[in-house]
Amino acid sequence: MKDKEPVKLGVIAGAGDLPVVLTQEAKRMGRQPIVISITRDADDQLSSLVPEFFHISVGQVRKIINTLVETDARELVIIGKVSKDILFKPMYLDTKAIRILSKLKDKSDSSIFEAIAAEIESAGIKLIDQRAYLKKLLPQKGVMTKRKPSNDQWRDIEYGMDLARKIAELGIGQTVVVRDQIPLAIEAIEGTDEAIHRGGKLCSKGGVVVAKAASQNHDFRFDVPTIGPDTIDNLLESGAAVLAMESEKAFLLDAEETVQKANKAKISLVVV
């Protein structure tokens, strides 16, 4: 009897380590990944992991979908950092991308993602939650570091998480920086790291609390809030004392290294 062929999993890979981790885990789970890199910063390791690897600009939506169909991808994961500044560079968009954007009521993440999902699934490809392959990156509730937040910092965590959820609900960003229940920085298109640096500069006495959250109806098929070792470096440079994230709704990349760095920097890492 002929062995059953593995399900082909399309992986649209942005920047960062997550596409590599997911591809490795998908292979371990018996999938056959087909990787389409949409960033210039593609990891060399990623191309070496799979026999079918393509590099296509993020704005070439028609070519991306056609490649997935032609390679018989039945499922698809979109993962990794993708800069939204492509929206300001129409010369990089194909006619399908332009048509999708022209029909949107706004350019919020949720509107863009829903439209892209509809195009992908109309081609017979199932778009799936990133967490399906990366459950091991979801930390449990608790304080993960030796240093625990002070009572004042716990109040800032509660305030910051509530504010971050509201900001995420509006489709603005996922990260806020607070001190003494005063908002110092709100993440927008610039990304988490820049928001952290901005908040740190506005509080010379340091000790800021950084909170990262997802909206109630967040679409985890397109994005899972993520922190890792580099996040701790940015927190240290900005004089941050605490980083708070949500259980089951955020990835902790390279957990052991991240916690070690946080301990060395005397930064509290809290999962709520």
C-alpha positions as CSV (number, residue, x, y, z in Angstrom):
1,M,0.0,0.0,0.0
2,K,1.3,3.4,-0.9
3,D,2.2,5.6,2.0
4,K,-0.1,8.6,2.6
5,E,1.5,11.8,1.4
6,P,2.0,14.5,4.0
7,V,-0.3,17.5,3.9
8,K,1.4,20.4,2.2
9,L,1.5,23.5,4.5
10,G,2.1,26.9,2.9
11,V,4.2,29.2,5.1
12,I,4.2,32.9,4.1
13,A,7.3,34.0,6.0
14,G,8.0,37.5,7.2
15,A,11.1,38.6,9.1
16,G,12.4,37.2,12.5
17,D,12.9,33.8,14.0
18,L,9.3,32.6,14.1
19,P,9.1,31.4,10.5
20,V,12.1,29.1,11.2
21,V,10.6,27.8,14.5
22,L,7.2,27.1,12.9
23,T,8.7,25.4,9.8
24,Q,10.7,23.1,12.0
25,E,7.7,22.3,14.2
26,A,5.5,21.7,11.2
27,K,8.0,19.2,9.8
28,R,8.1,17.4,13.2
29,M,4.3,17.2,13.1
30,G,4.4,15.5,9.7
31,R,3.6,18.4,7.4
32,Q,5.5,19.3,4.2
33,P,6.1,23.0,4.4
34,I,6.3,25.2,1.2
35,V,7.9,28.5,2.2
36,I,7.2,31.8,0.5
37,S,9.5,34.5,1.9
38,I,8.1,38.0,1.6
39,T,11.0,39.9,3.2
40,R,14.5,40.7,2.2
41,D,15.6,39.6,5.6
42,A,14.8,35.9,5.0
43,D,16.8,33.6,7.3
44,D,19.3,31.4,5.3
45,Q,18.4,28.6,7.6
46,L,14.8,28.8,6.4
47,S,15.6,28.0,2.8
48,S,17.7,25.1,3.8
49,L,14.8,23.5,5.7
50,V,12.5,22.9,2.8
51,P,12.8,21.7,-0.9
52,E,10.2,24.2,-2.1
53,F,11.3,27.8,-1.2
54,F,10.2,31.0,-3.0
55,H,11.0,34.6,-2.6
56,I,8.0,36.9,-3.6
57,S,7.4,40.5,-2.7
58,V,4.7,41.0,-0.1
59,G,2.7,43.2,-2.6
60,Q,2.5,40.5,-5.2
61,V,-0.6,38.9,-3.9
62,R,-1.7,37.2,-7.2
63,K,1.7,35.5,-7.5
64,I,1.7,34.4,-3.9
65,I,-1.7,32.8,-4.2
66,N,-0.9,31.2,-7.6
67,T,2.3,29.7,-6.2
68,L,0.4,28.2,-3.3
69,V,-2.2,26.7,-5.6
70,E,0.4,25.4,-8.1
71,T,2.4,23.7,-5.3
72,D,-0.8,22.1,-3.9
73,A,-0.7,23.8,-0.5
74,R,-3.9,22.8,1.4
75,E,-3.3,24.8,4.5
76,L,-1.5,28.1,5.1
77,V,0.2,29.9,8.0
78,I,1.3,33.6,7.7
79,I,4.0,34.3,10.3
80,G,6.8,36.8,11.0
81,K,7.2,40.5,10.9
82,V,5.8,42.4,7.9
83,S,6.1,46.2,7.8
84,K,2.9,48.1,6.9
85,D,4.9,50.8,5.2
86,I,4.2,48.8,2.0
87,L,0.9,50.6,2.0
88,F,2.7,53.8,1.2
89,K,4.6,52.3,-1.7
90,P,1.9,51.5,-4.4
91,M,4.6,50.8,-7.0
92,Y,5.3,47.5,-5.1
93,L,1.6,46.4,-5.2
94,D,0.2,44.2,-8.0
95,T,-3.3,44.8,-9.4
96,K,-4.9,42.2,-7.0
97,A,-3.4,43.9,-4.0
98,I,-4.5,47.3,-5.2
99,R,-8.0,46.0,-5.8
100,I,-8.2,44.5,-2.3
101,L,-7.0,47.7,-0.7
102,S,-9.4,49.9,-2.8
103,K,-12.4,48.0,-1.4
104,L,-11.5,48.4,2.3
105,K,-13.5,50.6,4.6
106,D,-10.2,51.5,6.3
107,K,-6.6,50.3,6.4
108,S,-6.7,48.8,9.9
109,D,-5.0,45.5,10.4
110,S,-8.3,43.7,10.9
111,S,-9.7,45.1,7.6
112,I,-6.6,44.2,5.6
113,F,-6.3,40.7,7.2
114,E,-10.0,39.8,6.6
115,A,-9.8,40.8,2.9
116,I,-6.6,38.8,2.4
117,A,-8.1,35.8,4.2
118,A,-11.1,35.9,1.9
119,E,-8.9,35.9,-1.2
120,I,-6.7,33.0,0.1
121,E,-9.7,30.9,1.1
122,S,-11.5,31.5,-2.2
123,A,-8.6,29.7,-3.8
124,G,-9.3,26.6,-1.7
125,I,-6.5,27.1,0.9
126,K,-7.3,26.9,4.6
127,L,-5.7,29.7,6.6
128,I,-5.0,28.5,10.1
129,D,-4.1,29.9,13.5
130,Q,-0.3,30.3,14.1
131,R,-0.7,28.8,17.5
132,A,-1.8,25.4,16.1
133,Y,1.9,24.6,15.4
134,L,3.5,26.7,18.2
135,K,1.7,25.8,21.4
136,K,5.0,25.3,23.1
137,L,5.7,29.0,22.8
138,L,2.6,30.0,24.9
139,P,3.7,30.6,28.5
140,Q,1.4,30.0,31.5
141,K,0.3,32.7,33.9
142,G,2.7,33.8,36.6
143,V,5.9,35.7,37.3
144,M,8.6,34.1,35.2
145,T,11.6,35.9,36.7
146,K,13.3,36.1,40.1
147,R,12.3,39.8,40.5
148,K,8.6,40.3,41.2
149,P,6.8,43.6,40.5
150,S,6.2,46.0,43.4
151,N,2.7,46.9,44.5
152,D,2.8,50.1,42.5
153,Q,4.0,48.2,39.4
154,W,1.2,45.7,39.8
155,R,-1.2,48.6,39.6
156,D,0.6,49.8,36.5
157,I,0.4,46.3,35.0
158,E,-3.4,46.2,35.5
159,Y,-3.8,49.7,34.1
160,G,-1.4,49.0,31.2
161,M,-3.0,45.7,30.2
162,D,-6.4,47.3,30.2
163,L,-5.2,50.2,28.1
164,A,-3.3,47.8,25.7
165,R,-6.4,45.8,25.1
166,K,-8.4,48.9,24.3
167,I,-5.7,50.2,21.9
168,A,-5.6,46.7,20.2
169,E,-9.4,46.8,20.0
170,L,-9.1,50.0,18.0
171,G,-6.6,48.4,15.6
172,I,-3.8,50.9,16.6
173,G,-1.2,48.6,18.2
174,Q,-0.6,46.1,20.9
175,T,1.9,47.7,23.3
176,V,1.7,50.5,25.8
177,V,4.3,52.0,28.1
178,V,3.1,53.4,31.4
179,R,4.5,54.8,34.7
180,D,2.3,55.7,37.7
181,Q,-0.7,54.9,35.6
182,I,0.3,57.6,33.1
183,P,0.5,56.5,29.4
184,L,3.9,57.4,28.0
185,A,3.8,55.7,24.6
186,I,1.3,53.9,22.5
187,E,2.5,51.5,19.7
188,A,1.3,52.3,16.2
189,I,2.9,51.5,12.8
190,E,6.4,52.0,14.1
191,G,6.3,48.7,16.1
192,T,6.9,47.5,19.7
193,D,10.6,48.3,20.0
194,E,10.2,51.9,18.9
195,A,7.3,52.4,21.3
196,I,9.4,51.0,24.2
197,H,12.2,53.4,23.4
198,R,9.8,56.3,23.1
199,G,8.3,55.6,26.4
200,G,11.6,55.2,28.1
201,K,12.9,58.6,26.9
202,L,9.8,60.3,28.3
203,C,10.5,59.0,31.8
204,S,13.9,59.9,33.0
205,K,13.6,58.2,36.3
206,G,13.0,54.8,34.6
207,G,11.0,52.0,36.1
208,V,8.4,52.0,33.3
209,V,6.0,49.1,32.8
210,V,5.5,47.7,29.3
211,A,2.2,45.9,28.6
212,K,1.5,43.9,25.4
213,A,-2.0,42.6,24.7
214,A,-4.4,41.4,21.9
215,S,-7.9,42.5,21.2
216,Q,-10.8,40.4,22.3
217,N,-11.5,39.3,18.7
218,H,-7.8,39.2,17.6
219,D,-7.2,37.1,14.5
220,F,-4.4,34.8,15.4
221,R,-4.2,33.5,11.8
222,F,-2.2,36.6,11.0
223,D,-0.4,37.7,14.1
224,V,0.4,36.5,17.6
225,P,2.0,39.1,19.9
226,T,5.6,38.0,20.5
227,I,8.5,38.8,22.8
228,G,12.0,37.4,22.9
229,P,15.6,38.1,23.9
230,D,15.8,41.2,21.8
231,T,12.7,42.6,23.6
232,I,14.7,42.4,26.9
233,D,17.6,44.3,25.3
234,N,15.2,47.1,24.3
235,L,13.6,47.1,27.8
236,L,17.0,47.5,29.4
237,E,18.0,50.3,27.1
238,S,14.8,52.1,27.9
239,G,15.0,51.7,31.7
240,A,11.9,49.5,31.9
241,A,11.2,47.5,35.1
242,V,8.4,45.2,34.0
243,L,7.1,43.5,30.9
244,A,3.6,42.1,31.0
245,M,2.0,39.8,28.4
246,E,-1.1,37.6,28.1
247,S,-1.3,33.9,28.6
248,E,-2.5,31.9,25.6
249,K,-2.4,35.0,23.5
250,A,1.3,35.8,23.1
251,F,4.5,33.9,22.1
252,L,7.6,33.8,24.3
253,L,10.5,33.1,21.9
254,D,13.6,31.4,23.2
255,A,12.1,31.3,26.7
256,E,15.2,30.2,28.6
257,E,17.4,32.9,27.1
258,T,14.7,35.6,27.5
259,V,14.2,34.8,31.2
260,Q,17.9,34.7,31.9
261,K,18.4,38.1,30.2
262,A,15.5,39.5,32.2
263,N,16.9,38.1,35.5
264,K,20.3,39.6,34.7
265,A,18.7,43.0,33.9
266,K,16.5,42.8,37.0
267,I,13.4,43.1,34.9
268,S,10.1,41.4,35.9
269,L,8.5,39.3,33.2
270,V,4.9,38.7,34.0
271,V,2.2,36.6,32.2
272,V,-1.3,37.6,33.2
